[in-house]
Amino acid sequence: MSLQWVYLFTAGLFEIIWAISLKFSESFTKLTPSIICIVTMGLSFYFLSLALNHLPLGTAYAIWTGIGVLGTAVVGICLFNEPKDLLRLFFLTLILFGIFGLKLQSKF
């Protein structure tokens, strides 16, 4: 896997972290989760910007947000007892296939 894809995957992981810490920050009223949120948000954008130097914008953005959506949904199910009904899991699986499809069709 080339470095730009590592950057993109890293950006997606930081997106998951900032979204989760945003939930724990309770509207930025708790200091530690608020700081984690802001720092990881910055890191997510930084690694996305590195990936965008070599990847098409549409592909990179779709994959970045897809990683964030999947990751936060899984964490929400595991940590916050969010619904895990069959239809929701089906549509999350479609997002996963979309991410893999975009990666496979990319010439980069």
PDB file as gemmi writes it, atoms N, CA and C in Angstrom:
CRYST1    1.000    1.000    1.000  90.00  90.00  90.00 P 1                      
ATOM      1  N   MET A   1       0.853  -1.171   0.000  1.00  0.00           N  
ATOM      2  CA  MET A   1       0.000   0.000   0.000  1.00  0.00           C  
ATOM      3  C   MET A   1       0.899   1.235   0.000  1.00  0.00           C  
ATOM      4  N   SER A   2       0.582   2.187  -0.861  1.00  0.00           N  
ATOM      5  CA  SER A   2       1.412   3.375  -0.952  1.00  0.00           C  
ATOM      6  C   SER A   2       1.132   4.332   0.208  1.00  0.00           C  
ATOM      7  N   LEU A   3       2.051   5.246   0.393  1.00  0.00           N  
ATOM      8  CA  LEU A   3       2.015   6.143   1.545  1.00  0.00           C  
ATOM      9  C   LEU A   3       0.748   7.000   1.578  1.00  0.00           C  
ATOM     10  N   GLN A   4       0.250   7.436   0.427  1.00  0.00           N  
ATOM     11  CA  GLN A   4      -0.949   8.276   0.428  1.00  0.00           C  
ATOM     12  C   GLN A   4      -2.157   7.531   0.987  1.00  0.00           C  
ATOM     13  N   TRP A   5      -2.213   6.219   0.781  1.00  0.00           N  
ATOM     14  CA  TRP A   5      -3.318   5.429   1.346  1.00  0.00           C  
ATOM     15  C   TRP A   5      -3.146   5.261   2.854  1.00  0.00           C  
ATOM     16  N   VAL A   6      -1.910   5.161   3.303  1.00  0.00           N  
ATOM     17  CA  VAL A   6      -1.648   5.117   4.753  1.00  0.00           C  
ATOM     18  C   VAL A   6      -2.088   6.434   5.382  1.00  0.00           C  
ATOM     19  N   TYR A   7      -1.759   7.547   4.725  1.00  0.00           N  
ATOM     20  CA  TYR A   7      -2.205   8.853   5.211  1.00  0.00           C  
ATOM     21  C   TYR A   7      -3.733   8.919   5.287  1.00  0.00           C  
ATOM     22  N   LEU A   8      -4.387   8.442   4.263  1.00  0.00           N  
ATOM     23  CA  LEU A   8      -5.847   8.495   4.220  1.00  0.00           C  
ATOM     24  C   LEU A   8      -6.465   7.622   5.305  1.00  0.00           C  
ATOM     25  N   PHE A   9      -5.945   6.427   5.485  1.00  0.00           N  
ATOM     26  CA  PHE A   9      -6.449   5.540   6.529  1.00  0.00           C  
ATOM     27  C   PHE A   9      -6.213   6.159   7.915  1.00  0.00           C  
ATOM     28  N   THR A  10      -5.043   6.752   8.109  1.00  0.00           N  
ATOM     29  CA  THR A  10      -4.736   7.421   9.380  1.00  0.00           C  
ATOM     30  C   THR A  10      -5.698   8.579   9.627  1.00  0.00           C  
ATOM     31  N   ALA A  11      -5.975   9.350   8.583  1.00  0.00           N  
ATOM     32  CA  ALA A  11      -6.931  10.451   8.697  1.00  0.00           C  
ATOM     33  C   ALA A  11      -8.300   9.931   9.112  1.00  0.00           C  
ATOM     34  N   GLY A  12      -8.703   8.804   8.541  1.00  0.00           N  
ATOM     35  CA  GLY A  12      -9.987   8.194   8.902  1.00  0.00           C  
ATOM     36  C   GLY A  12     -10.025   7.735  10.345  1.00  0.00           C  
ATOM     37  N   LEU A  13      -8.927   7.175  10.824  1.00  0.00           N  
ATOM     38  CA  LEU A  13      -8.870   6.750  12.231  1.00  0.00           C  
ATOM     39  C   LEU A  13      -8.960   7.946  13.175  1.00  0.00           C  
ATOM     40  N   PHE A  14      -8.269   9.025  12.825  1.00  0.00           N  
ATOM     41  CA  PHE A  14      -8.369  10.222  13.658  1.00  0.00           C  
ATOM     42  C   PHE A  14      -9.773  10.817  13.609  1.00  0.00           C  
ATOM     43  N   GLU A  15     -10.456  10.670  12.486  1.00  0.00           N  
ATOM     44  CA  GLU A  15     -11.837  11.147  12.411  1.00  0.00           C  
ATOM     45  C   GLU A  15     -12.728  10.380  13.389  1.00  0.00           C  
ATOM     46  N   ILE A  16     -12.532   9.085  13.476  1.00  0.00           N  
ATOM     47  CA  ILE A  16     -13.295   8.275  14.436  1.00  0.00           C  
ATOM     48  C   ILE A  16     -13.022   8.759  15.859  1.00  0.00           C  
ATOM     49  N   ILE A  17     -11.755   8.996  16.165  1.00  0.00           N  
ATOM     50  CA  ILE A  17     -11.390   9.418  17.522  1.00  0.00           C  
ATOM     51  C   ILE A  17     -12.007  10.768  17.859  1.00  0.00           C  
ATOM     52  N   TRP A  18     -11.947  11.722  16.912  1.00  0.00           N  
ATOM     53  CA  TRP A  18     -12.504  13.030  17.255  1.00  0.00           C  
ATOM     54  C   TRP A  18     -14.012  12.974  17.395  1.00  0.00           C  
ATOM     55  N   ALA A  19     -14.674  12.147  16.604  1.00  0.00           N  
ATOM     56  CA  ALA A  19     -16.129  12.045  16.732  1.00  0.00           C  
ATOM     57  C   ALA A  19     -16.527  11.447  18.089  1.00  0.00           C  
ATOM     58  N   ILE A  20     -15.791  10.428  18.509  1.00  0.00           N  
ATOM     59  CA  ILE A  20     -16.077   9.802  19.807  1.00  0.00           C  
ATOM     60  C   ILE A  20     -15.771  10.774  20.941  1.00  0.00           C  
ATOM     61  N   SER A  21     -14.642  11.468  20.847  1.00  0.00           N  
ATOM     62  CA  SER A  21     -14.303  12.417  21.910  1.00  0.00           C  
ATOM     63  C   SER A  21     -15.272  13.589  21.933  1.00  0.00           C  
ATOM     64  N   LEU A  22     -15.843  13.937  20.792  1.00  0.00           N  
ATOM     65  CA  LEU A  22     -16.865  14.979  20.757  1.00  0.00           C  
ATOM     66  C   LEU A  22     -18.076  14.567  21.585  1.00  0.00           C  
ATOM     67  N   LYS A  23     -18.455  13.311  21.476  1.00  0.00           N  
ATOM     68  CA  LYS A  23     -19.565  12.785  22.280  1.00  0.00           C  
ATOM     69  C   LYS A  23     -19.223  12.872  23.769  1.00  0.00           C  
ATOM     70  N   PHE A  24     -18.006  12.469  24.125  1.00  0.00           N  
ATOM     71  CA  PHE A  24     -17.587  12.486  25.529  1.00  0.00           C  
ATOM     72  C   PHE A  24     -17.351  13.907  26.063  1.00  0.00           C  
ATOM     73  N   SER A  25     -17.153  14.868  25.168  1.00  0.00           N  
ATOM     74  CA  SER A  25     -16.891  16.239  25.619  1.00  0.00           C  
ATOM     75  C   SER A  25     -18.145  16.915  26.176  1.00  0.00           C  
ATOM     76  N   GLU A  26     -19.292  16.338  25.897  1.00  0.00           N  
ATOM     77  CA  GLU A  26     -20.578  16.893  26.347  1.00  0.00           C  
ATOM     78  C   GLU A  26     -20.679  18.375  25.981  1.00  0.00           C  
ATOM     79  N   SER A  27     -20.673  18.615  24.665  1.00  0.00           N  
ATOM     80  CA  SER A  27     -20.765  19.977  24.104  1.00  0.00           C  
ATOM     81  C   SER A  27     -19.606  20.865  24.560  1.00  0.00           C  
ATOM     82  N   PHE A  28     -18.424  20.286  24.609  1.00  0.00           N  
ATOM     83  CA  PHE A  28     -17.187  20.976  24.991  1.00  0.00           C  
ATOM     84  C   PHE A  28     -17.231  21.518  26.429  1.00  0.00           C  
ATOM     85  N   THR A  29     -17.944  20.823  27.292  1.00  0.00           N  
ATOM     86  CA  THR A  29     -17.969  21.216  28.707  1.00  0.00           C  
ATOM     87  C   THR A  29     -16.971  20.420  29.538  1.00  0.00           C  
ATOM     88  N   LYS A  30     -16.411  19.345  28.978  1.00  0.00           N  
ATOM     89  CA  LYS A  30     -15.395  18.548  29.672  1.00  0.00           C  
ATOM     90  C   LYS A  30     -14.060  18.772  28.969  1.00  0.00           C  
ATOM     91  N   LEU A  31     -13.064  19.192  29.735  1.00  0.00           N  
ATOM     92  CA  LEU A  31     -11.803  19.659  29.162  1.00  0.00           C  
ATOM     93  C   LEU A  31     -11.030  18.582  28.400  1.00  0.00           C  
ATOM     94  N   THR A  32     -10.758  17.451  29.029  1.00  0.00           N  
ATOM     95  CA  THR A  32      -9.904  16.441  28.385  1.00  0.00           C  
ATOM     96  C   THR A  32     -10.494  15.925  27.075  1.00  0.00           C  
ATOM     97  N   PRO A  33     -11.753  15.477  27.055  1.00  0.00           N  
ATOM     98  CA  PRO A  33     -12.287  15.033  25.765  1.00  0.00           C  
ATOM     99  C   PRO A  33     -12.358  16.168  24.737  1.00  0.00           C  
ATOM    100  N   SER A  34     -12.562  17.393  25.189  1.00  0.00           N  
ATOM    101  CA  SER A  34     -12.605  18.531  24.262  1.00  0.00           C  
ATOM    102  C   SER A  34     -11.246  18.742  23.611  1.00  0.00           C  
ATOM    103  N   ILE A  35     -10.184  18.651  24.400  1.00  0.00           N  
ATOM    104  CA  ILE A  35      -8.829  18.800  23.859  1.00  0.00           C  
ATOM    105  C   ILE A  35      -8.519  17.661  22.893  1.00  0.00           C  
ATOM    106  N   ILE A  36      -8.868  16.446  23.278  1.00  0.00           N  
ATOM    107  CA  ILE A  36      -8.647  15.291  22.392  1.00  0.00           C  
ATOM    108  C   ILE A  36      -9.390  15.497  21.083  1.00  0.00           C  
ATOM    109  N   CYS A  37     -10.608  15.975  21.155  1.00  0.00           N  
ATOM    110  CA  CYS A  37     -11.409  16.219  19.959  1.00  0.00           C  
ATOM    111  C   CYS A  37     -10.729  17.216  19.029  1.00  0.00           C  
ATOM    112  N   ILE A  38     -10.327  18.338  19.560  1.00  0.00           N  
ATOM    113  CA  ILE A  38      -9.735  19.391  18.734  1.00  0.00           C  
ATOM    114  C   ILE A  38      -8.403  18.940  18.129  1.00  0.00           C  
ATOM    115  N   VAL A  39      -7.569  18.280  18.934  1.00  0.00           N  
ATOM    116  CA  VAL A  39      -6.265  17.823  18.434  1.00  0.00           C  
ATOM    117  C   VAL A  39      -6.438  16.761  17.353  1.00  0.00           C  
ATOM    118  N   THR A  40      -7.301  15.772  17.595  1.00  0.00           N  
ATOM    119  CA  THR A  40      -7.466  14.701  16.607  1.00  0.00           C  
ATOM    120  C   THR A  40      -8.203  15.190  15.362  1.00  0.00           C  
ATOM    121  N   MET A  41      -9.047  16.204  15.518  1.00  0.00           N  
ATOM    122  CA  MET A  41      -9.687  16.799  14.342  1.00  0.00           C  
ATOM    123  C   MET A  41      -8.615  17.438  13.455  1.00  0.00           C  
ATOM    124  N   GLY A  42      -7.705  18.164  14.080  1.00  0.00           N  
ATOM    125  CA  GLY A  42      -6.611  18.763  13.326  1.00  0.00           C  
ATOM    126  C   GLY A  42      -5.731  17.721  12.652  1.00  0.00           C  
ATOM    127  N   LEU A  43      -5.424  16.655  13.382  1.00  0.00           N  
ATOM    128  CA  LEU A  43      -4.610  15.576  12.804  1.00  0.00           C  
ATOM    129  C   LEU A  43      -5.330  14.894  11.645  1.00  0.00           C  
ATOM    130  N   SER A  44      -6.627  14.706  11.790  1.00  0.00           N  
ATOM    131  CA  SER A  44      -7.407  14.090  10.722  1.00  0.00           C  
ATOM    132  C   SER A  44      -7.335  14.929   9.446  1.00  0.00           C  
ATOM    133  N   PHE A  45      -7.539  16.230   9.586  1.00  0.00           N  
ATOM    134  CA  PHE A  45      -7.458  17.115   8.420  1.00  0.00           C  
ATOM    135  C   PHE A  45      -6.033  17.167   7.857  1.00  0.00           C  
ATOM    136  N   TYR A  46      -5.047  17.135   8.728  1.00  0.00           N  
ATOM    137  CA  TYR A  46      -3.662  17.170   8.265  1.00  0.00           C  
ATOM    138  C   TYR A  46      -3.343  15.936   7.411  1.00  0.00           C  
ATOM    139  N   PHE A  47      -3.679  14.750   7.918  1.00  0.00           N  
ATOM    140  CA  PHE A  47      -3.387  13.534   7.152  1.00  0.00           C  
ATOM    141  C   PHE A  47      -4.234  13.452   5.885  1.00  0.00           C  
ATOM    142  N   LEU A  48      -5.461  13.964   5.935  1.00  0.00           N  
ATOM    143  CA  LEU A  48      -6.262  14.026   4.714  1.00  0.00           C  
ATOM    144  C   LEU A  48      -5.586  14.940   3.694  1.00  0.00           C  
ATOM    145  N   SER A  49      -5.056  16.057   4.150  1.00  0.00           N  
ATOM    146  CA  SER A  49      -4.388  16.967   3.215  1.00  0.00           C  
ATOM    147  C   SER A  49      -3.162  16.320   2.584  1.00  0.00           C  
ATOM    148  N   LEU A  50      -2.438  15.517   3.347  1.00  0.00           N  
ATOM    149  CA  LEU A  50      -1.293  14.800   2.775  1.00  0.00           C  
ATOM    150  C   LEU A  50      -1.751  13.800   1.713  1.00  0.00           C  
ATOM    151  N   ALA A  51      -2.830  13.094   2.008  1.00  0.00           N  
ATOM    152  CA  ALA A  51      -3.350  12.123   1.042  1.00  0.00           C  
ATOM    153  C   ALA A  51      -3.829  12.816  -0.226  1.00  0.00           C  
ATOM    154  N   LEU A  52      -4.390  14.016  -0.094  1.00  0.00           N  
ATOM    155  CA  LEU A  52      -4.930  14.733  -1.251  1.00  0.00           C  
ATOM    156  C   LEU A  52      -3.847  15.234  -2.198  1.00  0.00           C  
ATOM    157  N   ASN A  53      -2.593  15.192  -1.771  1.00  0.00           N  
ATOM    158  CA  ASN A  53      -1.514  15.560  -2.683  1.00  0.00           C  
ATOM    159  C   ASN A  53      -1.385  14.572  -3.829  1.00  0.00           C  
ATOM    160  N   HIS A  54      -1.884  13.341  -3.648  1.00  0.00           N  
ATOM    161  CA  HIS A  54      -1.703  12.309  -4.667  1.00  0.00           C  
ATOM    162  C   HIS A  54      -2.980  11.578  -5.051  1.00  0.00           C  
ATOM    163  N   LEU A  55      -4.023  11.708  -4.270  1.00  0.00           N  
ATOM    164  CA  LEU A  55      -5.269  10.997  -4.554  1.00  0.00           C  
ATOM    165  C   LEU A  55      -6.328  11.963  -5.068  1.00  0.00           C  
ATOM    166  N   PRO A  56      -7.232  11.480  -5.909  1.00  0.00           N  
ATOM    167  CA  PRO A  56      -8.326  12.333  -6.367  1.00  0.00           C  
ATOM    168  C   PRO A  56      -9.203  12.774  -5.187  1.00  0.00           C  
ATOM    169  N   LEU A  57      -9.638  14.005  -5.211  1.00  0.00           N  
ATOM    170  CA  LEU A  57     -10.425  14.576  -4.126  1.00  0.00           C  
ATOM    171  C   LEU A  57     -11.669  13.755  -3.817  1.00  0.00           C  
ATOM    172  N   GLY A  58     -12.448  13.434  -4.831  1.00  0.00           N  
ATOM    173  CA  GLY A  58     -13.697  12.692  -4.614  1.00  0.00           C  
ATOM    174  C   GLY A  58     -13.468  11.331  -3.981  1.00  0.00           C  
ATOM    175  N   THR A  59     -12.472  10.632  -4.457  1.00  0.00           N  
ATOM    176  CA  THR A  59     -12.160   9.308  -3.917  1.00  0.00           C  
ATOM    177  C   THR A  59     -11.678   9.413  -2.478  1.00  0.00           C  
ATOM    178  N   ALA A  60     -10.728  10.310  -2.234  1.00  0.00           N  
ATOM    179  CA  ALA A  60     -10.165  10.443  -0.892  1.00  0.00           C  
ATOM    180  C   ALA A  60     -11.228  10.892   0.108  1.00  0.00           C  
ATOM    181  N   TYR A  61     -12.039  11.870  -0.275  1.00  0.00           N  
ATOM    182  CA  TYR A  61     -13.052  12.377   0.645  1.00  0.00           C  
ATOM    183  C   TYR A  61     -14.101  11.309   0.952  1.00  0.00           C  
ATOM    184  N   ALA A  62     -14.520  10.579  -0.058  1.00  0.00           N  
ATOM    185  CA  ALA A  62     -15.516   9.525   0.154  1.00  0.00           C  
ATOM    186  C   ALA A  62     -14.977   8.434   1.086  1.00  0.00           C  
ATOM    187  N   ILE A  63     -13.745   8.048   0.888  1.00  0.00           N  
ATOM    188  CA  ILE A  63     -13.148   7.012   1.735  1.00  0.00           C  
ATOM    189  C   ILE A  63     -12.937   7.534   3.149  1.00  0.00           C  
ATOM    190  N   TRP A  64     -12.459   8.767   3.284  1.00  0.00           N  
ATOM    191  CA  TRP A  64     -12.230   9.372   4.594  1.00  0.00           C  
ATOM    192  C   TRP A  64     -13.527   9.427   5.390  1.00  0.00           C  
ATOM    193  N   THR A  65     -14.576   9.935   4.779  1.00  0.00           N  
ATOM    194  CA  THR A  65     -15.851  10.008   5.494  1.00  0.00           C  
ATOM    195  C   THR A  65     -16.433   8.627   5.728  1.00  0.00           C  
ATOM    196  N   GLY A  66     -16.220   7.717   4.788  1.00  0.00           N  
ATOM    197  CA  GLY A  66     -16.714   6.348   4.965  1.00  0.00           C  
ATOM    198  C   GLY A  66     -16.070   5.657   6.151  1.00  0.00           C  
ATOM    199  N   ILE A  67     -14.752   5.828   6.293  1.00  0.00           N  
ATOM    200  CA  ILE A  67     -14.062   5.256   7.455  1.00  0.00           C  
ATOM    201  C   ILE A  67     -14.628   5.857   8.731  1.00  0.00           C  
ATOM    202  N   GLY A  68     -14.842   7.170   8.722  1.00  0.00           N  
ATOM    203  CA  GLY A  68     -15.408   7.832   9.894  1.00  0.00           C  
ATOM    204  C   GLY A  68     -16.805   7.343  10.223  1.00  0.00           C  
ATOM    205  N   VAL A  69     -17.631   7.201   9.211  1.00  0.00           N  
ATOM    206  CA  VAL A  69     -19.006   6.725   9.418  1.00  0.00           C  
ATOM    207  C   VAL A  69     -19.011   5.310   9.983  1.00  0.00           C  
ATOM    208  N   LEU A  70     -18.269   4.432   9.355  1.00  0.00           N  
ATOM    209  CA  LEU A  70     -18.232   3.039   9.820  1.00  0.00           C  
ATOM    210  C   LEU A  70     -17.671   2.932  11.229  1.00  0.00           C  
ATOM    211  N   GLY A  71     -16.552   3.596  11.455  1.00  0.00           N  
ATOM    212  CA  GLY A  71     -15.913   3.514  12.763  1.00  0.00           C  
ATOM    213  C   GLY A  71     -16.779   4.056  13.878  1.00  0.00           C  
ATOM    214  N   THR A  72     -17.376   5.222  13.652  1.00  0.00           N  
ATOM    215  CA  THR A  72     -18.208   5.796  14.706  1.00  0.00           C  
ATOM    216  C   THR A  72     -19.481   4.994  14.904  1.00  0.00           C  
ATOM    217  N   ALA A  73     -20.010   4.420  13.842  1.00  0.00           N  
ATOM    218  CA  ALA A  73     -21.203   3.583  13.995  1.00  0.00           C  
ATOM    219  C   ALA A  73     -20.891   2.330  14.811  1.00  0.00           C  
ATOM    220  N   VAL A  74     -19.760   1.694  14.532  1.00  0.00           N  
ATOM    221  CA  VAL A  74     -19.371   0.497  15.285  1.00  0.00           C  
ATOM    222  C   VAL A  74     -19.112   0.841  16.742  1.00  0.00           C  
ATOM    223  N   VAL A  75     -18.417   1.946  16.985  1.00  0.00           N  
ATOM    224  CA  VAL A  75     -18.167   2.368  18.365  1.00  0.00           C  
ATOM    225  C   VAL A  75     -19.484   2.716  19.058  1.00  0.00           C  
ATOM    226  N   GLY A  76     -20.365   3.376  18.331  1.00  0.00           N  
ATOM    227  CA  GLY A  76     -21.670   3.699  18.898  1.00  0.00           C  
ATOM    228  C   GLY A  76     -22.445   2.466  19.309  1.00  0.00           C  
ATOM    229  N   ILE A  77     -22.381   1.436  18.493  1.00  0.00           N  
ATOM    230  CA  ILE A  77     -23.050   0.174  18.809  1.00  0.00           C  
ATOM    231  C   ILE A  77     -22.406  -0.470  20.037  1.00  0.00           C  
ATOM    232  N   CYS A  78     -21.078  -0.472  20.072  1.00  0.00           N  
ATOM    233  CA  CYS A  78     -20.359  -1.151  21.153  1.00  0.00           C  
ATOM    234  C   CYS A  78     -20.352  -0.369  22.467  1.00  0.00           C  
ATOM    235  N   LEU A  79     -20.142   0.947  22.403  1.00  0.00           N  
ATOM    236  CA  LEU A  79     -19.994   1.740  23.621  1.00  0.00           C  
ATOM    237  C   LEU A  79     -21.288   2.367  24.126  1.00  0.00           C  
ATOM    238  N   PHE A  80     -22.143   2.757  23.195  1.00  0.00           N  
ATOM    239  CA  PHE A  80     -23.313   3.541  23.570  1.00  0.00           C  
ATOM    240  C   PHE A  80     -24.635   2.799  23.357  1.00  0.00           C  
ATOM    241  N   ASN A  81     -24.546   1.507  23.100  1.00  0.00           N  
ATOM    242  CA  ASN A  81     -25.740   0.674  22.896  1.00  0.00           C  
ATOM    243  C   ASN A  81     -26.684   1.232  21.841  1.00  0.00           C  
ATOM    244  N   GLU A  82     -26.130   1.776  20.776  1.00  0.00           N  
ATOM    245  CA  GLU A  82     -26.952   2.255  19.672  1.00  0.00           C  
ATOM    246  C   GLU A  82     -27.537   1.054  18.938  1.00  0.00           C  
ATOM    247  N   PRO A  83     -28.621   1.266  18.195  1.00  0.00           N  
ATOM    248  CA  PRO A  83     -29.295   0.143  17.531  1.00  0.00           C  
ATOM    249  C   PRO A  83     -28.367  -0.636  16.611  1.00  0.00           C  
ATOM    250  N   LYS A  84     -28.539  -1.936  16.593  1.00  0.00           N  
ATOM    251  CA  LYS A  84     -27.761  -2.795  15.689  1.00  0.00           C  
ATOM    252  C   LYS A  84     -28.696  -3.710  14.914  1.00  0.00           C  
ATOM    253  N   ASP A  85     -29.780  -3.133  14.448  1.00  0.00           N  
ATOM    254  CA  ASP A  85     -30.739  -3.931  13.692  1.00  0.00           C  
ATOM    255  C   ASP A  85     -30.160  -4.317  12.330  1.00  0.00           C  
ATOM    256  N   LEU A  86     -30.764  -5.292  11.732  1.00  0.00           N  
ATOM    257  CA  LEU A  86     -30.252  -5.887  10.501  1.00  0.00           C  
ATOM    258  C   LEU A  86     -30.158  -4.877   9.362  1.00  0.00           C  
ATOM    259  N   LEU A  87     -31.162  -4.028   9.211  1.00  0.00           N  
ATOM    260  CA  LEU A  87     -31.155  -3.065   8.119  1.00  0.00           C  
ATOM    261  C   LEU A  87     -30.019  -2.050   8.278  1.00  0.00           C  
ATOM    262  N   ARG A  88     -29.774  -1.586   9.499  1.00  0.00           N  
ATOM    263  CA  ARG A  88     -28.663  -0.656   9.749  1.00  0.00           C  
ATOM    264  C   ARG A  88     -27.327  -1.318   9.421  1.00  0.00           C  
ATOM    265  N   LEU A  89     -27.138  -2.551   9.863  1.00  0.00           N  
ATOM    266  CA  LEU A  89     -25.896  -3.270   9.580  1.00  0.00           C  
ATOM    267  C   LEU A  89     -25.720  -3.507   8.081  1.00  0.00           C  
ATOM    268  N   PHE A  90     -26.822  -3.754   7.383  1.00  0.00           N  
ATOM    269  CA  PHE A  90     -26.782  -3.938   5.935  1.00  0.00           C  
ATOM    270  C   PHE A  90     -26.251  -2.679   5.242  1.00  0.00           C  
ATOM    271  N   PHE A  91     -26.794  -1.525   5.616  1.00  0.00           N  
ATOM    272  CA  PHE A  91     -26.369  -0.288   4.978  1.00  0.00           C  
ATOM    273  C   PHE A  91     -24.939   0.098   5.359  1.00  0.00           C  
ATOM    274  N   LEU A  92     -24.527  -0.207   6.573  1.00  0.00           N  
ATOM    275  CA  LEU A  92     -23.124   0.018   6.948  1.00  0.00           C  
ATOM    276  C   LEU A  92     -22.199  -0.879   6.125  1.00  0.00           C  
ATOM    277  N   THR A  93     -22.651  -2.096   5.854  1.00  0.00           N  
ATOM    278  CA  THR A  93     -21.877  -3.008   5.005  1.00  0.00           C  
ATOM    279  C   THR A  93     -21.754  -2.457   3.585  1.00  0.00           C  
ATOM    280  N   LEU A  94     -22.810  -1.826   3.093  1.00  0.00           N  
ATOM    281  CA  LEU A  94     -22.735  -1.201   1.767  1.00  0.00           C  
ATOM    282  C   LEU A  94     -21.679  -0.100   1.733  1.00  0.00           C  
ATOM    283  N   ILE A  95     -21.587   0.674   2.805  1.00  0.00           N  
ATOM    284  CA  ILE A  95     -20.554   1.706   2.883  1.00  0.00           C  
ATOM    285  C   ILE A  95     -19.173   1.061   2.835  1.00  0.00           C  
ATOM    286  N   LEU A  96     -19.002  -0.030   3.568  1.00  0.00           N  
ATOM    287  CA  LEU A  96     -17.722  -0.741   3.570  1.00  0.00           C  
ATOM    288  C   LEU A  96     -17.365  -1.220   2.167  1.00  0.00           C  
ATOM    289  N   PHE A  97     -18.330  -1.803   1.462  1.00  0.00           N  
ATOM    290  CA  PHE A  97     -18.067  -2.245   0.090  1.00  0.00           C  
ATOM    291  C   PHE A  97     -17.747  -1.059  -0.813  1.00  0.00           C  
ATOM    292  N   GLY A  98     -18.384   0.083  -0.575  1.00  0.00           N  
ATOM    293  CA  GLY A  98     -18.083   1.284  -1.341  1.00  0.00           C  
ATOM    294  C   GLY A  98     -16.655   1.740  -1.134  1.00  0.00           C  
ATOM    295  N   ILE A  99     -16.182   1.683   0.100  1.00  0.00           N  
ATOM    296  CA  ILE A  99     -14.796   2.060   0.396  1.00  0.00           C  
ATOM    297  C   ILE A  99     -13.835   1.131  -0.330  1.00  0.00           C  
ATOM    298  N   PHE A 100     -14.077  -0.176  -0.223  1.00  0.00           N  
ATOM    299  CA  PHE A 100     -13.204  -1.139  -0.905  1.00  0.00           C  
ATOM    300  C   PHE A 100     -13.259  -0.962  -2.416  1.00  0.00           C  
ATOM    301  N   GLY A 101     -14.454  -0.710  -2.935  1.00  0.00           N  
ATOM    302  CA  GLY A 101     -14.609  -0.508  -4.372  1.00  0.00           C  
ATOM    303  C   GLY A 101     -13.840   0.704  -4.867  1.00  0.00           C  
ATOM    304  N   LEU A 102     -13.933   1.802  -4.132  1.00  0.00           N  
ATOM    305  CA  LEU A 102     -13.192   2.994  -4.526  1.00  0.00           C  
ATOM    306  C   LEU A 102     -11.689   2.765  -4.473  1.00  0.00           C  
ATOM    307  N   LYS A 103     -11.238   2.038  -3.481  1.00  0.00           N  
ATOM    308  CA  LYS A 103      -9.809   1.738  -3.377  1.00  0.00           C  
ATOM    309  C   LYS A 103      -9.366   0.846  -4.529  1.00  0.00           C  
ATOM    310  N   LEU A 104     -10.156  -0.165  -4.842  1.00  0.00           N  
ATOM    311  CA  LEU A 104      -9.782  -1.097  -5.899  1.00  0.00           C  
ATOM    312  C   LEU A 104      -9.760  -0.448  -7.281  1.00  0.00           C  
ATOM    313  N   GLN A 105     -10.681   0.463  -7.526  1.00  0.00           N  
ATOM    314  CA  GLN A 105     -10.732   1.082  -8.851  1.00  0.00           C  
ATOM    315  C   GLN A 105      -9.744   2.225  -9.017  1.00  0.00           C  
ATOM    316  N   SER A 106      -9.164   2.666  -7.909  1.00  0.00           N  
ATOM    317  CA  SER A 106      -8.229   3.784  -7.979  1.00  0.00           C  
ATOM    318  C   SER A 106      -6.952   3.368  -8.673  1.00  0.00           C  
ATOM    319  N   LYS A 107      -6.445   4.227  -9.518  1.00  0.00           N  
ATOM    320  CA  LYS A 107      -5.214   3.940 -10.249  1.00  0.00           C  
ATOM    321  C   LYS A 107      -3.988   4.368  -9.466  1.00  0.00           C  
ATOM    322  N   PHE A 108      -4.199   4.884  -8.256  1.00  0.00           N  
ATOM    323  CA  PHE A 108      -3.095   5.403  -7.464  1.00  0.00           C  
ATOM    324  C   PHE A 108      -2.673   4.432  -6.415  1.00  0.00           C  
TER     325      PHE A 108                                                      
END                                                                             
